[in-house]
Amino acid sequence: MTHAAVAAPGARFKKLLRDKDDPSSPRLSPLWTFVAWLATLAFFAPVAWMVLTSFHKEADAATNPPTPFAPLTFDQYKLLFSRDITPFLLNSAMASVISTLLVLVLAVPTAYALSIKPVEKWTDVMFFFLSTKFLPAIAALLPVYLIVKDVGMLDNVWTLIVLYTAMNLPIAVWMMRSFLAEVPKEILEAAEVDGANLFTVLWRVVAPIAMPGLAATSLICFIFSWNEFMFAVNLTATQASTAPVFLVGFITNEGLFLARLCAAATLVSLPVLIAGFAAQDKLVRGLSLGAVK
């Protein structure tokens, strides 16, 4: 088994990094660099405005035109914690983290069977997973509500965990299959010759090589679960409400509490931003490995 076969999944990505630092490699023109920065600022500007507004008083946030240089204050964040936002954040964290772990536990063996050890008619299996996303979620809301009500699981965070796992599993299987298809078959054959069983192959051989793909898949599933609103608002009441449901409480008949809503949205966005920042190197590498042949 050659060294090139072992390093195949990350070789192209490492070459891209080397080419980036090579003075002789092609460079983007100043115009395209300016366009890239302009697009970045365009996407970042609403987030920056949301964070800035969260430090304003309601009177300053509601002015038209806006007053970006109004005095800053932490009053909105104090009011948030006085309304006890913590249980909502904990419910979101529990539902998102546990459902993401369950998705990975189910998606990795499935993707392994569909890519490295392909089952018979694996393309039909992949199409079946994809077909489960054809139905709009709102169309399944009433049957899901009636089933959850009959089994006595309304306002229960475990109901959300099961639903989020089912919703994200098809996406995770499709993503993980593209990542695992990049794993060199020679390494797996060598592990099997050494007597490794399926669990050992998945845990000690496949997982380290596919770690960037695992990070990308888990982050996307976490974001989808964290931001899910429709099932959370219809299947929970007081005990299992999540952070997106908490945000709706600032839209009342008395008006829109814009500064307080921006403060709550900033707090709710922090876990996703922190997770994305912590895994950004593996995320970029994982998405590159899954897309580049």
C-alpha positions as CSV (number, residue, x, y, z in Angstrom):
1,M,0.0,0.0,0.0
2,T,1.5,3.3,-1.1
3,H,1.8,6.5,0.9
4,A,-0.2,8.2,-1.9
5,A,-3.1,5.9,-1.2
6,V,-3.1,6.6,2.5
7,A,-3.0,10.4,2.0
8,A,-5.4,10.5,-0.9
9,P,-8.4,12.1,1.0
10,G,-6.4,15.1,2.1
11,A,-3.8,15.3,-0.5
12,R,-5.7,17.5,-2.9
13,F,-6.8,19.9,-0.1
14,K,-3.2,20.2,1.1
15,K,-2.0,20.9,-2.4
16,L,-4.6,23.7,-2.6
17,L,-3.2,25.2,0.6
18,R,0.4,24.9,-0.8
19,D,-0.6,26.5,-4.0
20,K,-2.2,29.4,-2.1
21,D,1.1,30.2,-0.5
22,D,3.1,29.7,-3.7
23,P,4.1,33.1,-5.3
24,S,4.0,31.5,-8.8
25,S,0.4,30.3,-8.4
26,P,-2.4,32.2,-10.2
27,R,-3.8,35.1,-8.2
28,L,-7.2,36.8,-8.3
29,S,-7.3,40.2,-9.8
30,P,-7.9,43.2,-7.5
31,L,-11.4,43.6,-9.0
32,W,-12.4,40.1,-8.0
33,T,-10.8,40.6,-4.6
34,F,-12.9,43.7,-4.1
35,V,-16.1,41.9,-5.2
36,A,-15.4,39.1,-2.7
37,W,-14.9,41.6,0.1
38,L,-18.1,43.5,-1.0
39,A,-20.1,40.3,-0.9
40,T,-18.7,39.4,2.5
41,L,-19.6,42.8,3.9
42,A,-23.1,42.6,2.4
43,F,-23.8,39.3,4.2
44,F,-22.2,40.4,7.4
45,A,-23.8,43.9,7.6
46,P,-27.3,42.7,8.8
47,V,-25.6,40.6,11.5
48,A,-23.5,43.5,12.6
49,W,-26.6,45.8,12.7
50,M,-28.5,43.2,14.8
51,V,-25.7,43.1,17.3
52,L,-25.4,46.9,17.4
53,T,-29.1,47.3,17.9
54,S,-29.1,44.9,20.8
55,F,-27.0,47.4,22.8
56,H,-29.5,50.3,22.2
57,K,-32.5,51.3,24.1
58,E,-35.9,50.6,22.6
59,A,-36.5,54.3,21.9
60,D,-33.2,54.6,20.0
61,A,-33.8,51.3,18.1
62,A,-37.3,52.4,16.9
63,T,-36.2,55.7,15.4
64,N,-36.6,56.3,11.7
65,P,-34.0,56.8,10.2
66,P,-32.0,54.6,12.6
67,T,-29.5,56.1,15.0
68,P,-26.4,53.9,14.9
69,F,-24.4,56.2,17.2
70,A,-27.0,56.2,20.0
71,P,-25.7,55.4,23.6
72,L,-24.9,51.8,24.3
73,T,-26.4,49.8,27.2
74,F,-26.6,46.3,28.5
75,D,-30.3,46.7,29.6
76,Q,-31.7,44.5,26.9
77,Y,-29.5,41.5,28.0
78,K,-30.4,42.1,31.6
79,L,-34.1,42.0,30.7
80,L,-33.5,38.8,28.7
81,F,-32.1,36.9,31.7
82,S,-34.7,38.3,33.9
83,R,-37.3,36.6,31.6
84,D,-35.3,33.4,32.1
85,I,-34.1,32.6,28.6
86,T,-31.8,29.8,30.0
87,P,-34.4,26.9,29.9
88,F,-35.1,27.7,26.2
89,L,-31.4,27.6,25.4
90,L,-31.0,24.4,27.3
91,N,-33.9,22.8,25.5
92,S,-32.5,23.8,22.1
93,A,-29.0,22.6,23.1
94,M,-30.4,19.2,24.3
95,A,-32.5,18.6,21.2
96,S,-29.8,19.7,18.8
97,V,-26.8,17.9,20.3
98,I,-28.6,14.6,21.0
99,S,-30.3,14.5,17.6
100,T,-27.0,15.3,15.9
101,L,-25.3,12.5,17.7
102,L,-28.1,10.1,16.8
103,V,-27.9,11.2,13.2
104,L,-24.2,10.5,13.1
105,V,-24.6,7.1,14.7
106,L,-27.2,6.1,12.1
107,A,-25.8,7.9,9.1
108,V,-22.2,6.6,9.2
109,P,-22.9,2.9,9.0
110,T,-25.6,3.6,6.4
111,A,-23.2,5.7,4.3
112,Y,-20.5,3.0,4.7
113,A,-22.9,0.4,3.3
114,L,-23.8,2.7,0.4
115,S,-20.3,3.7,-0.6
116,I,-17.5,1.5,0.7
117,K,-19.4,-1.8,0.8
118,P,-22.3,-1.0,-1.5
119,V,-25.5,-3.0,-1.1
120,E,-27.5,-4.2,-4.0
121,K,-29.5,-1.5,-5.7
122,W,-27.9,1.2,-3.5
123,T,-29.0,3.9,-5.9
124,D,-32.6,3.0,-5.1
125,V,-31.8,3.3,-1.4
126,M,-30.3,6.8,-2.0
127,F,-33.4,7.9,-3.9
128,F,-35.6,6.7,-1.1
129,F,-33.7,8.8,1.4
130,L,-34.0,11.8,-0.9
131,S,-37.7,11.2,-1.5
132,T,-38.4,11.6,2.2
133,K,-37.5,15.3,1.8
134,F,-40.0,15.9,-1.1
135,L,-42.9,16.3,1.3
136,P,-43.1,19.8,2.8
137,A,-42.8,19.7,6.6
138,I,-46.1,21.6,7.1
139,A,-48.0,18.8,5.3
140,A,-46.9,16.4,7.9
141,L,-47.6,18.7,10.9
142,L,-51.2,17.5,11.5
143,P,-50.5,13.7,11.4
144,V,-47.4,14.2,13.5
145,Y,-49.3,16.3,16.1
146,L,-52.1,13.7,16.3
147,I,-49.6,10.8,16.8
148,V,-47.6,12.7,19.4
149,K,-50.8,13.6,21.2
150,D,-52.1,10.0,21.3
151,V,-48.8,8.7,22.8
152,G,-48.8,11.5,25.4
153,M,-45.5,13.1,24.2
154,L,-46.7,16.7,23.6
155,D,-44.4,19.4,25.2
156,N,-41.6,16.9,25.5
157,V,-38.0,17.6,24.3
158,W,-37.6,13.9,23.4
159,T,-40.3,14.3,20.8
160,L,-38.2,17.1,19.2
161,I,-35.1,14.9,19.3
162,V,-36.9,12.1,17.4
163,L,-38.3,14.5,14.8
164,Y,-35.0,16.3,14.3
165,T,-33.2,13.0,13.9
166,A,-35.6,11.8,11.3
167,M,-35.5,15.2,9.5
168,N,-31.7,15.4,9.3
169,L,-30.9,11.7,8.6
170,P,-31.4,11.8,4.8
171,I,-29.2,14.9,4.5
172,A,-26.5,13.3,6.6
173,V,-26.6,10.0,4.7
174,W,-26.1,11.8,1.4
175,M,-23.3,14.0,2.7
176,M,-21.5,11.1,4.5
177,R,-21.7,8.9,1.4
178,S,-19.8,11.5,-0.7
179,F,-17.2,11.8,2.1
180,L,-16.7,8.1,2.6
181,A,-16.4,7.5,-1.1
182,E,-13.1,9.3,-0.8
183,V,-11.7,6.9,1.7
184,P,-9.0,4.6,0.1
185,K,-10.2,1.1,-0.2
186,E,-6.7,-0.2,0.3
187,I,-6.7,1.0,4.0
188,L,-9.9,-0.8,4.7
189,E,-8.7,-4.0,3.1
190,A,-5.5,-3.9,5.1
191,A,-7.6,-3.5,8.3
192,E,-9.8,-6.4,7.4
193,V,-6.7,-8.6,6.7
194,D,-5.5,-7.7,10.2
195,G,-8.7,-9.0,11.6
196,A,-10.6,-5.8,12.4
197,N,-14.3,-6.1,12.7
198,L,-16.9,-3.6,11.3
199,F,-17.0,-1.5,14.5
200,T,-13.2,-1.3,14.7
201,V,-13.0,-0.4,11.0
202,L,-15.6,2.4,11.5
203,W,-14.1,3.7,14.7
204,R,-10.3,3.4,14.2
205,V,-10.0,3.6,10.4
206,V,-12.9,5.4,8.7
207,A,-13.7,8.0,11.5
208,P,-10.2,9.6,11.6
209,I,-10.0,9.8,7.8
210,A,-13.5,11.1,7.4
211,M,-13.3,13.5,10.4
212,P,-13.6,16.7,8.2
213,G,-16.7,15.2,6.7
214,L,-18.1,14.2,10.1
215,A,-17.5,17.8,11.3
216,A,-19.3,19.3,8.3
217,T,-22.2,17.0,8.5
218,S,-22.7,17.4,12.3
219,L,-22.4,21.2,12.1
220,I,-25.1,21.4,9.3
221,C,-27.4,19.0,11.3
222,F,-26.8,21.0,14.4
223,I,-27.7,24.3,12.7
224,F,-30.9,22.8,11.1
225,S,-32.0,21.4,14.5
226,W,-31.1,24.6,16.4
227,N,-33.1,26.8,14.0
228,E,-36.1,24.6,13.6
229,F,-39.3,26.5,14.5
230,M,-42.4,24.9,13.1
231,F,-42.5,21.7,15.1
232,A,-41.1,23.4,18.2
233,V,-43.8,26.0,18.3
234,N,-46.7,23.5,17.6
235,L,-45.6,20.6,19.7
236,T,-44.3,22.4,22.8
237,A,-45.9,24.7,25.3
238,T,-44.0,25.5,28.5
239,Q,-41.6,22.7,29.4
240,A,-39.9,21.9,26.1
241,S,-40.0,25.2,24.2
242,T,-36.8,26.1,22.3
243,A,-34.9,29.3,21.6
244,P,-36.7,30.1,18.3
245,V,-40.0,29.9,20.1
246,F,-38.7,32.3,22.8
247,L,-37.9,34.9,20.1
248,V,-41.6,35.0,19.0
249,G,-42.5,36.3,22.5
250,F,-41.1,39.7,21.5
251,I,-43.7,40.2,18.7
252,T,-46.8,41.2,20.6
253,N,-50.0,43.3,20.2
254,E,-48.2,46.1,21.9
255,G,-45.6,46.3,19.1
256,L,-42.2,44.9,18.2
257,F,-39.6,45.2,20.9
258,L,-36.8,45.6,18.3
259,A,-33.8,46.1,20.6
260,R,-34.8,43.2,22.9
261,L,-35.5,41.0,19.9
262,C,-32.0,41.7,18.5
263,A,-30.4,40.9,21.9
264,A,-32.3,37.6,22.1
265,A,-31.4,36.8,18.5
266,T,-27.7,37.6,19.2
267,L,-27.7,35.2,22.2
268,V,-29.5,32.5,20.2
269,S,-27.0,32.8,17.3
270,L,-23.9,32.6,19.5
271,P,-23.8,28.7,19.9
272,V,-24.0,28.2,16.2
273,L,-21.3,30.9,15.5
274,I,-19.0,29.4,18.2
275,A,-19.5,25.9,16.8
276,G,-18.9,27.1,13.2
277,F,-15.8,29.0,14.2
278,A,-14.3,26.1,16.2
279,A,-14.8,23.7,13.3
280,Q,-14.2,26.0,10.4
281,D,-10.9,24.3,9.3
282,K,-12.6,20.8,9.3
283,L,-15.7,22.3,7.8
284,V,-13.9,23.8,4.8
285,R,-11.8,20.7,4.3
286,G,-14.8,18.4,4.7
287,L,-16.9,20.2,2.1
288,S,-14.0,20.3,-0.3
289,L,-13.4,16.6,0.0
290,G,-17.1,15.9,-0.5
291,A,-17.2,18.0,-3.7
292,V,-13.9,17.5,-5.4
293,K,-13.1,14.4,-7.4
